[in-house]
Amino acid sequence: MNSLPDVQSKRILIADDEPFYLRTTRDLLRKAGFECECVSDADAAMRALQQSRFDLILSDLNMPGNLRLELLHDGRAKWPHTPVIVITGVPSLPSAIESLRLGIVDYLIKPVKYEDLLAAVRKALIGQQSVPDAAAASGQIRQECLQESPVSGIIGESPCMKELFSVLERVSNSDTNILITGESGTGKEVVAKSIHQRSSRSRHPFQIIDCTAIPEGLFESVLFGHAKGAFTGAIRDQKGLLSECHQGTAFFDEIGELPLMLQAKLLRTVQEQTFTPVGQTALRTFDTRFVCATNRDLAMEVRHGKFRRDLFYRLAVVHIELPPLRDRGADVMLLAHYFLRQLQPNGMHVSGFSDEVEACFLKYAWPGNVRELRNVVERALAFTRTPRIVISDLPASLSQSAADDGAGVGTLKFSGRQSSLKDAERRHLISLLQASGGNVSKAAIEAGVSRQGMHKMLVRYGINASDFRS
C-alpha cells in the first residue's frame, strides 16, 4: 500500500510563552494530524530550528528573547524558505509593518478561531516553496520536466504558451514596465519571477508586494519606509520595500485592488523613481523595474473610474494576457504529470492517471486554472491506493462537473464564452460549499484561495454560504 502525503509529515514549531495557549494550540493541531514541537521563548525556538527541520513556524511576538522581533529577523535570515505565521495578543502598527516587510505569511490576533488558524496553517503549507534539501529526492525529475519548456519554471506546449514564451524572450531583458493579467490561478506570479530571472536585474531582489495584504493605512510605511517618531511606536528608522529592491524588480500582485488614493501616490513613484519615507521631507531616488499583475480588466476599470488612466498606461507599457487552462488543450495533462511527480513523497510510486481521469481532466472547465489542477492532483495523491490515479480519487464535484459540461467546454472559445465560464465558476463555488457544509474557510483551502478572496467571489455570484450549512 502506498504511503500517503498526509499532514502527518508536516512539522510545526509553536513558540509562545503562555503555557495554556501553547498546550491547547498543540493539541488542536495534533488532532488535525500535524506534528508539533512547543517552545516558550525565542532562544529555544532558534535552538529547535538548528536541530530539526520544520515546515512552518507559529510565533508569538511578546515573549522572552523576541521583544525586538529577534526570532522573526534571525529566523527569516537563516531559514528563508520556512513560512512564519505571527499570532499576537498585543497587535501594534510597527510589528505589523515589520512582519509584512519580512514576508511573514499571516498576522493573526488572539483569540484566534480554530478554523481560522487551521485555514491559515494549511494555506501557508500549500504555498510553501520547496527548499533544496527537501527537493533533493525529486529534483532530477523536476528539472527534466522543466527542461521541456523554453522558459524555466513555466510548463506548456500549446500554441498560446509558445506565443507567451516568444513574448517573454523579447521583453524580459529590458527595463520596460509590464502588466500581467489573467484569471486567478493562471500563474501570474510564476511569469513575473521568470521575467526577473531572465533580466539583467536577476542578481538583485525580486520583491513581492501583495496589494490585498497591506492595510490602506500601512501602505506608505510598508512601501516607502518611515522615520523614527513618525507615529506612535516607530522607535527607529525603517526601510520600505522599495528601498530593499533597489536595482531589482518590484512585483505588485493584485494591483487592481489598490484604492484610488494610493494609486495617485504610486503613480508619482513609478514616474519619477522617487519616494519620501513617512515622517521625512527629503526625496529619495531608487532604481526598480515594475511588474504588476491583476485578474481584473483594468481597461474596464479605467472606463468606470476605478483605476487611474495615467497609472494604467505607466504600468502597461507591455501587457501580457495569460491564457486560462481550459484554452491550453493538452497542457492540462502535461501539467498534471508534472504535479504528480513534484508532489509525490518519498516511498510513493504512482505512475500516472487512468484513461477515465485523463478524459475528465480534458473535459473539465478548470475555473480555478493551474492552481486548481495542482490542488486536485495533491488531493488525489492523498486518497489513492492504486498505482495510478483513478476517477474515485477525484473530488465528486470535478467528475460530475466534467460530465455535465461534456462537449460544452470546447465551445467556450466561441459565442457565450463569458457566460459559460461564469456558470462553470458558480457551479464550482457551490460544489465547494456543499462539500464543506457551508464552511467558507474550508472551501477557500480546497479552492487554493484566501478566505477574503472566497468571500469576494461569493458576493460576486450572489451566493450565501449559510444556505449550505446543515
URBELRA-V51942 format. One record per residue. N is the residue number from 0. D_FIRST is the distance of its C-alpha to the first C-alpha in Angstrom with 2 decimals. Layout:
BEGIN
{{N:D_FIRST} {N:D_FIRST}}
END
This chain:
BEGIN
{{0:0.00} {1:3.80} {2:6.54} {3:9.17} {4:12.73} {5:14.24} {6:17.76} {7:16.88} {8:17.04} {9:20.57} {10:23.44} {11:26.79} {12:30.15} {13:32.62} {14:36.27} {15:38.88} {16:41.84} {17:41.73} {18:39.91} {19:39.37} {20:37.97} {21:35.76} {22:34.33} {23:33.86} {24:32.27} {25:29.82} {26:28.93} {27:28.55} {28:26.29} {29:24.14} {30:23.79} {31:22.58} {32:19.80} {33:21.67} {34:22.46} {35:26.27} {36:29.03} {37:32.59} {38:35.95} {39:39.46} {40:41.30} {41:41.07} {42:41.62} {43:38.67} {44:36.55} {45:37.64} {46:36.83} {47:33.33} {48:32.79} {49:34.11} {50:31.84} {51:28.45} {52:26.79} {53:26.71} {54:25.51} {55:28.36} {56:31.67} {57:33.37} {58:36.98} {59:40.12} {60:43.36} {61:45.95} {62:44.79} {63:46.18} {64:45.89} {65:45.19} {66:48.59} {67:49.08} {68:45.45} {69:44.84} {70:41.11} {71:40.79} {72:42.97} {73:41.55} {74:37.91} {75:38.17} {76:40.07} {77:37.67} {78:34.32} {79:35.17} {80:31.60} {81:30.63} {82:31.56} {83:33.97} {84:34.79} {85:38.21} {86:38.85} {87:42.48} {88:44.92} {89:47.87} {90:47.43} {91:50.09} {92:51.10} {93:50.98} {94:47.50} {95:46.18} {96:47.85} {97:46.58} {98:42.98} {99:43.19} {100:44.80} {101:42.07} {102:39.31} {103:37.88} {104:35.34} {105:36.67} {106:39.66} {107:39.25} {108:42.07} {109:41.74} {110:41.22} {111:38.04} {112:36.37} {113:32.80} {114:31.56} {115:33.56} {116:32.22} {117:28.60} {118:29.42} {119:31.12} {120:28.26} {121:25.66} {122:28.18} {123:28.89} {124:25.27} {125:24.75} {126:27.95} {127:27.33} {128:28.28} {129:26.09} {130:27.83} {131:28.20} {132:26.24} {133:23.25} {134:23.26} {135:23.86} {136:20.42} {137:20.44} {138:24.24} {139:24.92} {140:22.83} {141:24.50} {142:27.88} {143:27.55} {144:26.84} {145:29.76} {146:32.05} {147:31.86} {148:34.06} {149:37.65} {150:37.33} {151:34.81} {152:32.29} {153:32.99} {154:30.89} {155:32.69} {156:34.54} {157:36.28} {158:40.11} {159:40.34} {160:38.10} {161:40.17} {162:43.22} {163:41.72} {164:41.08} {165:44.71} {166:46.01} {167:44.03} {168:45.36} {169:48.89} {170:48.87} {171:46.53} {172:49.09} {173:51.90} {174:52.84} {175:52.94} {176:51.49} {177:48.61} {178:47.42} {179:43.89} {180:43.34} {181:40.57} {182:38.41} {183:36.04} {184:32.84} {185:34.38} {186:34.18} {187:37.72} {188:36.94} {189:35.02} {190:38.11} {191:40.43} {192:38.65} {193:38.80} {194:42.53} {195:43.09} {196:41.19} {197:43.25} {198:46.53} {199:49.11} {200:48.08} {201:44.57} {202:45.58} {203:46.58} {204:44.60} {205:42.69} {206:43.34} {207:41.43} {208:43.68} {209:42.01} {210:44.97} {211:43.12} {212:42.19} {213:45.72} {214:48.09} {215:51.35} {216:53.39} {217:51.39} {218:51.24} {219:54.33} {220:53.45} {221:49.90} {222:51.08} {223:54.46} {224:54.30} {225:56.91} {226:59.75} {227:60.15} {228:61.76} {229:60.96} {230:59.62} {231:58.95} {232:56.35} {233:56.74} {234:57.48} {235:57.23} {236:57.29} {237:53.94} {238:52.96} {239:51.50} {240:48.59} {241:51.05} {242:52.59} {243:49.22} {244:48.42} {245:51.85} {246:51.77} {247:48.21} {248:46.73} {249:46.71} {250:44.05} {251:45.07} {252:42.10} {253:43.07} {254:46.73} {255:47.65} {256:47.10} {257:49.85} {258:52.90} {259:56.18} {260:57.88} {261:55.25} {262:55.35} {263:59.01} {264:58.29} {265:55.52} {266:57.87} {267:60.43} {268:57.80} {269:56.42} {270:59.96} {271:61.57} {272:58.67} {273:60.17} {274:59.32} {275:60.88} {276:58.88} {277:59.41} {278:62.50} {279:64.01} {280:66.52} {281:66.15} {282:64.14} {283:61.41} {284:60.41} {285:56.97} {286:55.41} {287:52.19} {288:50.73} {289:49.57} {290:46.50} {291:45.84} {292:43.30} {293:43.32} {294:41.87} {295:45.36} {296:48.06} {297:50.46} {298:53.26} {299:53.16} {300:53.08} {301:56.16} {302:57.98} {303:57.27} {304:58.49} {305:55.15} {306:54.80} {307:57.66} {308:58.79} {309:59.93} {310:56.62} {311:54.72} {312:56.78} {313:56.42} {314:52.63} {315:52.14} {316:54.09} {317:51.06} {318:48.93} {319:45.40} {320:43.75} {321:39.97} {322:38.72} {323:36.27} {324:32.89} {325:33.96} {326:36.78} {327:34.68} {328:33.40} {329:30.69} {330:30.25} {331:27.76} {332:25.17} {333:26.27} {334:25.59} {335:22.28} {336:20.98} {337:22.61} {338:20.91} {339:17.49} {340:18.17} {341:20.02} {342:17.66} {343:14.34} {344:13.72} {345:13.49} {346:10.31} {347:8.90} {348:9.79} {349:10.96} {350:14.09} {351:16.16} {352:17.26} {353:18.07} {354:21.82} {355:22.08} {356:20.76} {357:23.16} {358:25.97} {359:25.31} {360:25.35} {361:28.57} {362:30.26} {363:29.51} {364:32.41} {365:30.46} {366:33.08} {367:31.19} {368:31.13} {369:29.00} {370:28.09} {371:26.74} {372:24.71} {373:23.12} {374:22.29} {375:20.80} {376:18.47} {377:17.48} {378:16.90} {379:14.88} {380:12.47} {381:12.22} {382:11.57} {383:9.51} {384:6.35} {385:7.83} {386:9.30} {387:12.38} {388:13.73} {389:15.22} {390:18.22} {391:16.64} {392:14.96} {393:18.58} {394:21.17} {395:23.23} {396:26.34} {397:25.50} {398:24.78} {399:27.79} {400:30.01} {401:29.28} {402:30.15} {403:33.29} {404:34.43} {405:33.91} {406:36.53} {407:38.22} {408:36.17} {409:37.85} {410:41.24} {411:40.74} {412:42.70} {413:45.75} {414:47.82} {415:46.40} {416:43.68} {417:44.18} {418:44.28} {419:41.20} {420:39.32} {421:40.59} {422:39.50} {423:35.97} {424:35.87} {425:37.32} {426:34.80} {427:31.97} {428:33.50} {429:33.98} {430:30.38} {431:29.24} {432:31.74} {433:30.76} {434:27.09} {435:28.26} {436:31.00} {437:33.68} {438:32.35} {439:33.63} {440:31.73} {441:28.31} {442:29.45} {443:30.64} {444:27.33} {445:25.53} {446:28.36} {447:28.33} {448:31.99} {449:34.06} {450:35.17} {451:38.70} {452:37.69} {453:36.03} {454:39.26} {455:41.31} {456:39.39} {457:39.74} {458:43.47} {459:43.81} {460:42.47} {461:44.14} {462:40.98} {463:41.20} {464:37.92} {465:39.48} {466:39.61} {467:35.84} {468:35.71} {469:35.26}}
END
